[in-house]
């Protein structure tokens, strides 16, 4: 008898609120719907039939949807609070229309950490969201900065994860590392290299800062197979502890972080991640619509794991972490 199709939950799946993108463009921020992503506008703006069609074609049962990178974390306080509230309400309405297919991660007005913590609580307790997503830096500051601790304190109290999504690295880093190659290889600014630099640095700083000593039950999700950190965690752990201040770097990474497969459908990378953090901390994601759904689910079909472990990655771990 043929086995039934596995239940699939995807966690790093994006939408774009046209009002947020318009405000981002007006503020001079590169909008998600720039010429580079022009073909994705329809998919990003859709929170209905087109999205469901693409999910059904790939065998994805539930998307946990989050806003794509925008200017919400960079604008003045009053503007970002209103934008975050409005777009979270828009996403909530979509979840209400399709409650068995959609769930949500909140967008947070991080320039005002107290307001961001309050919005996280509103979204979790009143709208039923599963946590929040933070993109890159806020006004040039990484989120290990103590000013952002109210967000993490509230996430721990609510027992919901914060998904750390990439942003653009500091311009000085980009200029030094790869800008002279962007003409021929524009993806170096994002998925090919820039996003990895930004997010791996954010992980490193969060752990070294003592954030997890202060909030030992804080849960963090990182996409793209952990942005290289599973491959590097042993070396980092050994090197930072050679002298001076000691930090349980690997222990924190393996106990407080969950890793998703978003946009990185590599069996060797997955094997490394599983060996470092264990199957219970790996979750399936696609990175829709920046990455198509079907390659992700097809890849998982051929991954050499037991049905039990595949089921954990495809939905079981998400159900447990997000209380779905």
C-alpha positions in Angstrom: 0.0 0.0 0.0 1.4 3.4 -1.0 2.2 5.8 1.9 0.1 8.8 2.4 1.6 12.2 1.4 3.3 13.9 4.3 1.8 17.0 5.9 4.0 20.0 5.0 4.4 23.3 6.8 6.7 25.9 5.3 8.0 28.7 7.6 9.8 31.3 5.6 7.2 32.4 3.1 6.8 36.0 2.3 4.2 38.6 1.2 4.4 42.3 0.5 1.8 44.8 1.6 1.6 47.4 -1.2 1.2 50.2 1.4 4.4 49.2 3.1 6.2 49.0 -0.2 5.0 52.4 -1.3 6.2 53.9 2.0 9.5 52.2 1.6 10.0 53.6 -1.9 9.0 57.0 -0.7 11.6 56.8 2.0 14.3 55.9 -0.5 14.6 52.3 0.7 15.0 49.6 -2.1 11.6 48.0 -2.3 11.1 44.3 -2.6 9.2 45.1 -5.8 12.2 46.7 -7.5 13.2 45.8 -11.0 15.2 42.9 -9.7 12.0 41.3 -8.4 9.5 42.7 -10.8 8.3 39.3 -11.8 7.4 38.5 -8.2 5.1 41.5 -7.5 1.9 39.5 -8.2 3.0 36.6 -6.0 4.2 38.8 -3.2 1.0 40.8 -3.1 -1.3 37.8 -3.3 -2.7 36.4 0.0 -5.3 34.2 -1.7 -5.9 32.0 -4.7 -2.6 32.3 -6.5 -0.6 31.5 -3.4 -2.9 28.6 -2.6 -2.5 27.3 -6.2 1.3 27.3 -5.9 1.1 25.6 -2.5 -1.2 22.9 -3.8 1.0 22.2 -6.9 4.0 21.6 -4.6 2.1 19.7 -1.9 2.5 22.4 0.8 -0.4 22.4 3.3 0.4 25.4 5.4 2.5 28.6 5.0 3.6 30.6 8.0 3.7 34.0 6.2 5.9 37.0 7.1 6.4 40.3 5.4 9.3 40.5 3.0 12.2 42.9 3.9 10.9 46.5 3.9 11.6 49.9 5.5 9.5 49.2 8.6 12.6 48.8 10.7 14.2 52.0 9.3 11.5 54.6 9.4 10.5 57.2 12.0 8.8 55.7 15.1 5.2 56.9 14.4 5.3 55.7 10.8 6.8 52.3 11.5 4.4 51.6 14.3 1.4 52.3 12.1 2.8 50.4 9.2 3.6 47.3 11.3 0.1 47.4 12.9 -1.7 47.8 9.6 0.2 45.1 7.8 -0.2 42.7 10.6 -3.9 43.3 10.5 -3.8 42.7 6.8 -2.1 39.4 7.2 -4.4 38.4 10.0 -7.4 39.0 7.7 -5.8 36.6 5.2 -5.3 34.0 7.9 -8.9 34.3 8.9 -10.0 33.7 5.3 -7.8 30.6 5.1 -7.3 29.4 8.7 -6.2 25.9 7.7 -3.7 27.0 5.2 -2.1 30.2 6.5 -0.5 31.3 9.8 1.5 34.4 10.5 4.8 35.9 11.8 4.4 39.5 13.0 6.3 42.5 11.5 7.7 44.6 14.4 8.4 48.3 14.6 11.9 47.8 16.0 12.9 51.5 16.1 10.7 51.6 19.2 11.5 48.4 21.1 8.8 48.9 23.7 6.2 49.3 20.9 7.7 46.3 19.1 7.3 44.2 22.2 3.7 45.4 22.6 2.9 44.6 19.0 4.4 41.2 19.3 2.2 40.5 22.3 -0.9 41.9 20.5 -0.2 39.7 17.4 0.4 36.6 19.5 -2.4 36.9 22.1 -5.1 38.6 20.0 -4.3 37.6 16.4 -2.9 34.2 17.0 0.4 34.8 15.3 3.2 32.3 15.9 6.0 34.7 16.6 7.7 37.4 14.6 10.3 38.0 12.0 13.1 40.6 12.2 15.1 41.6 9.1 18.8 42.5 9.3 19.6 45.6 11.3 17.5 48.4 12.6 18.9 51.9 11.7 22.3 50.4 11.5 22.2 48.5 14.8 22.3 44.8 15.2 19.7 43.4 17.6 22.2 42.3 20.2 22.2 45.9 21.3 20.6 46.1 24.8 18.0 48.7 23.5 16.3 45.8 21.7 16.1 43.5 24.8 12.4 44.3 25.5 11.6 42.4 22.3 13.4 39.3 23.3 12.1 39.5 26.9 8.6 39.6 25.6 9.2 36.7 23.1 10.5 34.6 26.0 7.6 35.4 28.2 5.1 34.6 25.4 7.2 31.4 24.5 7.3 32.3 20.8 10.3 32.4 18.5 11.8 35.3 16.7 12.8 34.5 13.1 16.1 36.3 12.2 15.9 37.0 8.5 18.8 38.5 6.5 19.2 42.1 5.6 21.8 44.0 3.6 25.3 44.2 5.2 26.7 47.5 6.2 27.7 49.4 3.1 31.4 49.6 4.2 31.4 45.8 4.3 29.7 45.5 0.9 32.2 47.9 -0.6 35.2 46.1 0.8 34.0 42.6 0.1 32.1 42.4 -3.2 30.7 45.7 -4.7 33.2 45.6 -7.5 31.7 42.3 -8.7 28.0 43.3 -8.5 27.7 44.3 -12.1 28.3 40.8 -13.2 27.0 39.0 -10.1 24.2 41.1 -8.5 23.1 38.2 -6.2 26.3 38.8 -4.2 24.4 41.6 -2.5 21.8 39.2 -1.2 21.4 35.4 -1.3 24.8 34.5 -2.8 26.9 36.2 0.0 25.6 39.5 1.5 22.7 37.9 3.4 25.0 35.2 4.8 27.5 37.8 6.1 24.7 39.8 7.7 22.8 37.0 9.4 25.8 34.9 10.5 27.2 38.2 12.1 23.8 38.7 13.8 23.9 35.1 15.2 27.5 35.6 16.4 26.8 38.9 18.1 23.6 37.6 19.8 25.4 34.7 21.4 28.6 36.6 22.4 26.5 39.5 23.9 25.2 37.4 26.7 21.6 37.7 25.4 20.9 34.1 26.1 22.3 34.3 29.7 19.7 37.0 30.3 16.9 35.1 28.4 17.9 31.4 28.5 14.6 30.2 27.1 14.6 32.5 24.1 13.9 30.7 20.8 15.5 31.9 17.6 14.9 30.6 14.0 17.4 31.1 11.3 16.8 30.2 7.6 19.0 29.1 4.7 20.5 26.1 6.5 21.7 28.4 9.3 23.6 30.8 7.0 26.7 28.6 7.3 26.8 28.5 11.1 26.3 24.7 11.4 29.4 24.1 9.4 31.4 26.7 11.4 30.0 26.3 14.9 32.7 23.9 16.2 35.5 26.1 15.0 33.9 29.3 16.3 33.3 27.7 19.7 36.9 26.5 20.0 38.5 29.8 18.8 36.5 32.3 20.9 37.2 30.3 24.0 41.0 30.1 23.6 41.5 32.8 26.2 39.8 35.6 28.1 36.0 35.6 28.5 34.4 32.2 28.0 31.1 31.6 26.2 29.1 28.4 25.7 28.8 29.3 22.0 28.0 25.8 20.6 25.8 24.9 23.5 23.7 28.1 23.0 23.5 27.6 19.2 22.3 24.0 19.6 19.9 24.7 22.4 18.3 28.1 21.5 18.3 28.0 17.6 16.1 26.3 15.1 17.3 26.0 11.5 15.1 26.0 8.3 15.9 24.8 4.8 14.6 28.0 3.1 16.2 28.5 -0.3 19.0 26.0 0.4 18.0 22.6 -0.9 21.3 20.9 -0.4 21.6 17.4 1.1 25.2 17.8 2.2 24.3 21.1 4.0 21.2 19.4 5.6 23.4 16.5 6.7 25.8 18.9 8.4 22.9 20.8 10.1 21.4 17.5 11.4 24.7 16.3 12.8 25.2 19.6 14.7 21.8 20.5 16.0 19.7 17.3 15.7 16.7 16.5 13.6 14.3 18.0 16.2 15.6 21.5 15.4 15.4 21.5 11.6 12.3 22.7 9.9 11.2 22.8 6.2 10.9 26.2 4.5 11.0 27.3 0.8 11.5 31.2 0.9 8.5 31.6 -1.4 8.1 33.4 -3.8 11.8 34.3 -4.1 12.3 30.6 -4.4 9.7 28.3 -6.1 7.9 25.8 -3.9 8.2 22.6 -6.0 12.0 22.3 -6.0 11.9 22.3 -2.2 9.3 19.6 -1.8 10.9 17.5 -4.6 14.2 17.7 -2.9 12.8 16.6 0.4 11.3 13.5 -1.3 14.8 12.3 -2.2 16.7 13.2 1.0 18.0 9.9 2.5 16.2 10.1 5.8 13.6 7.9 7.5 10.0 8.7 7.0 9.8 9.5 10.7 12.7 12.1 10.4 11.2 13.6 7.2 7.9 14.0 9.0 9.6 15.9 11.8 11.3 18.3 9.4 8.3 18.7 7.1 5.8 19.5 9.9 6.3 17.8 13.2 8.9 20.2 14.5 7.0 23.2 13.4 3.8 22.0 15.1 5.8 21.6 18.4 7.7 24.9 18.1 4.8 27.0 16.9 2.1 25.2 18.9 0.1 24.4 15.7 
